[in-house]
Amino acid sequence: MIRPFNGRRGPIVRTAALILCTAAASCSRPAPAAQQAPIDPAGLFAQACAKCHAADGSGGLPTVANGPRPIDLTAAEWQRARSDDELRATIRGGRGAMPPFEGVLTTEQIAALGSYVRTLKRP
């Protein structure tokens, strides 16, 4: 048999019921989408590219004896000769001594790096 609440426990039970209902309602809502950290293309370049291409993109010394010199990404002629799609494809798939970054960097990071390389162009 169910007994009615007496006057003393009624407010406590109602408060507990309110808390439980509120908690249940908040659990049934979808969680907010995870916010992705903004991409720092200069930081990505420093981390992934500067070892070979130098911090300013001007190229550097070969990384292996008698190896090729890394491309000078600041050269206006080199910049003119490549489309944005070609830049992203090279970052994604690698070329020559340059390793591929697909699977290491996201599509968005690769696109950001491609855009960043364009800012390195000398006049």
C-alpha positions as a LaTeX table, in Angstrom:
\begin{tabular}{lrrr}
\hline
Residue & $x$ (\AA) & $y$ (\AA) & $z$ (\AA) \\
\hline
Met1 & 0.00 & 0.00 & 0.00 \\
Ile2 & 1.30 & 3.46 & $-0.90$ \\
Arg3 & 1.17 & 6.00 & 1.88 \\
Pro4 & 0.86 & 9.68 & 1.18 \\
Phe5 & 3.78 & 11.92 & 2.12 \\
Asn6 & 3.47 & 13.56 & 5.46 \\
Gly7 & 4.04 & 17.29 & 5.68 \\
Arg8 & 7.60 & 17.06 & 6.97 \\
Arg9 & 9.16 & 15.06 & 4.12 \\
Gly10 & 7.07 & 16.46 & 1.27 \\
Pro11 & 9.34 & 19.45 & 0.38 \\
Ile12 & 12.46 & 17.29 & 0.54 \\
Val13 & 10.97 & 14.64 & $-1.72$ \\
Arg14 & 9.68 & 17.25 & $-4.18$ \\
Thr15 & 13.12 & 18.91 & $-4.30$ \\
Ala16 & 14.82 & 15.56 & $-4.87$ \\
Ala17 & 12.32 & 14.70 & $-7.61$ \\
Leu18 & 12.93 & 18.07 & $-9.26$ \\
Ile19 & 16.71 & 17.51 & $-9.19$ \\
Leu20 & 16.35 & 14.01 & $-10.65$ \\
Cys21 & 14.06 & 15.20 & $-13.43$ \\
Thr22 & 16.40 & 18.07 & $-14.28$ \\
Ala23 & 19.41 & 15.75 & $-14.32$ \\
Ala24 & 17.58 & 13.24 & $-16.52$ \\
Ala25 & 16.55 & 15.98 & $-18.94$ \\
Ser26 & 20.07 & 17.31 & $-19.20$ \\
Cys27 & 21.42 & 13.82 & $-19.87$ \\
Ser28 & 19.00 & 13.31 & $-22.74$ \\
Arg29 & 20.23 & 16.41 & $-24.58$ \\
Pro30 & 22.97 & 15.85 & $-27.13$ \\
Ala31 & 26.40 & 16.96 & $-26.01$ \\
Pro32 & 27.68 & 20.11 & $-27.69$ \\
Ala33 & 29.93 & 19.45 & $-30.67$ \\
Ala34 & 33.57 & 19.30 & $-29.74$ \\
Gln35 & 35.20 & 22.58 & $-30.58$ \\
Gln36 & 38.29 & 22.11 & $-32.69$ \\
Ala37 & 41.26 & 24.22 & $-31.77$ \\
Pro38 & 42.01 & 26.84 & $-34.41$ \\
Ile39 & 44.76 & 25.86 & $-36.82$ \\
Asp40 & 48.04 & 27.74 & $-36.44$ \\
Pro41 & 49.62 & 27.43 & $-39.90$ \\
Ala42 & 52.84 & 29.20 & $-38.86$ \\
Gly43 & 53.19 & 26.78 & $-35.95$ \\
Leu44 & 52.48 & 23.81 & $-38.23$ \\
Phe45 & 55.09 & 25.05 & $-40.68$ \\
Ala46 & 57.64 & 25.43 & $-37.87$ \\
Gln47 & 56.87 & 21.92 & $-36.65$ \\
Ala48 & 56.51 & 20.01 & $-39.92$ \\
Cys49 & 58.36 & 21.97 & $-42.61$ \\
Ala50 & 61.04 & 24.28 & $-41.19$ \\
Lys51 & 63.49 & 21.48 & $-40.50$ \\
Cys52 & 64.03 & 21.14 & $-44.23$ \\
His53 & 62.70 & 24.38 & $-45.73$ \\
Ala54 & 64.09 & 26.72 & $-43.01$ \\
Ala55 & 61.98 & 28.83 & $-40.68$ \\
Asp56 & 61.46 & 31.49 & $-43.36$ \\
Gly57 & 60.80 & 28.97 & $-46.16$ \\
Ser58 & 63.99 & 29.84 & $-48.05$ \\
Gly59 & 65.17 & 26.24 & $-48.22$ \\
Gly60 & 68.08 & 24.81 & $-46.39$ \\
Leu61 & 70.93 & 22.43 & $-46.67$ \\
Pro62 & 70.33 & 18.89 & $-47.90$ \\
Thr63 & 69.24 & 16.60 & $-45.08$ \\
Val64 & 71.39 & 13.74 & $-46.40$ \\
Ala65 & 74.87 & 13.80 & $-47.93$ \\
Asn66 & 74.71 & 14.60 & $-51.65$ \\
Gly67 & 70.93 & 14.88 & $-51.35$ \\
Pro68 & 68.77 & 17.51 & $-52.98$ \\
Arg69 & 68.53 & 20.97 & $-51.49$ \\
Pro70 & 65.03 & 21.62 & $-50.15$ \\
Ile71 & 62.93 & 23.91 & $-52.33$ \\
Asp72 & 63.05 & 27.65 & $-51.68$ \\
Leu73 & 59.36 & 28.25 & $-51.03$ \\
Thr74 & 59.89 & 32.02 & $-51.06$ \\
Ala75 & 61.02 & 32.17 & $-54.73$ \\
Ala76 & 58.44 & 34.08 & $-56.76$ \\
Glu77 & 59.13 & 31.94 & $-59.84$ \\
Trp78 & 58.54 & 28.71 & $-57.89$ \\
Gln79 & 55.35 & 30.16 & $-56.38$ \\
Arg80 & 54.01 & 31.19 & $-59.83$ \\
Ala81 & 54.70 & 27.75 & $-61.29$ \\
Arg82 & 52.42 & 25.92 & $-58.80$ \\
Ser83 & 48.68 & 26.08 & $-58.29$ \\
Asp84 & 47.10 & 25.94 & $-54.85$ \\
Asp85 & 45.88 & 22.42 & $-55.66$ \\
Glu86 & 49.43 & 21.35 & $-56.56$ \\
Leu87 & 50.75 & 22.74 & $-53.27$ \\
Arg88 & 48.16 & 20.82 & $-51.25$ \\
Ala89 & 48.77 & 17.65 & $-53.30$ \\
Thr90 & 52.51 & 17.86 & $-52.64$ \\
Ile91 & 52.00 & 18.38 & $-48.91$ \\
Arg92 & 49.50 & 15.52 & $-48.83$ \\
Gly93 & 51.43 & 13.01 & $-50.98$ \\
Gly94 & 55.04 & 14.14 & $-50.70$ \\
Arg95 & 57.47 & 14.58 & $-53.58$ \\
Gly96 & 61.06 & 13.49 & $-54.08$ \\
Ala97 & 62.76 & 13.56 & $-50.69$ \\
Met98 & 59.75 & 15.22 & $-49.06$ \\
Pro99 & 57.63 & 12.75 & $-47.08$ \\
Pro100 & 53.84 & 12.63 & $-47.40$ \\
Phe101 & 51.83 & 14.26 & $-44.64$ \\
Glu102 & 48.53 & 12.55 & $-45.42$ \\
Gly103 & 47.55 & 10.64 & $-42.31$ \\
Val104 & 49.77 & 12.90 & $-40.21$ \\
Leu105 & 47.93 & 16.16 & $-40.84$ \\
Thr106 & 44.21 & 16.70 & $-41.37$ \\
Thr107 & 42.80 & 17.97 & $-44.65$ \\
Glu108 & 42.21 & 21.33 & $-42.95$ \\
Gln109 & 45.81 & 21.50 & $-41.70$ \\
Ile110 & 47.14 & 20.68 & $-45.17$ \\
Ala111 & 44.98 & 23.42 & $-46.69$ \\
Ala112 & 46.16 & 25.89 & $-44.03$ \\
Leu113 & 49.80 & 25.00 & $-44.73$ \\
Gly114 & 49.26 & 25.47 & $-48.46$ \\
Ser115 & 47.82 & 28.93 & $-47.83$ \\
Tyr116 & 50.65 & 29.74 & $-45.44$ \\
Val117 & 53.29 & 28.80 & $-48.04$ \\
Arg118 & 51.73 & 31.43 & $-50.31$ \\
Thr119 & 52.49 & 34.09 & $-47.69$ \\
Leu120 & 56.19 & 33.26 & $-47.83$ \\
Lys121 & 56.57 & 34.56 & $-51.39$ \\
Arg122 & 59.21 & 37.23 & $-51.88$ \\
Pro123 & 58.21 & 40.16 & $-54.12$ \\
\hline
\end{tabular}
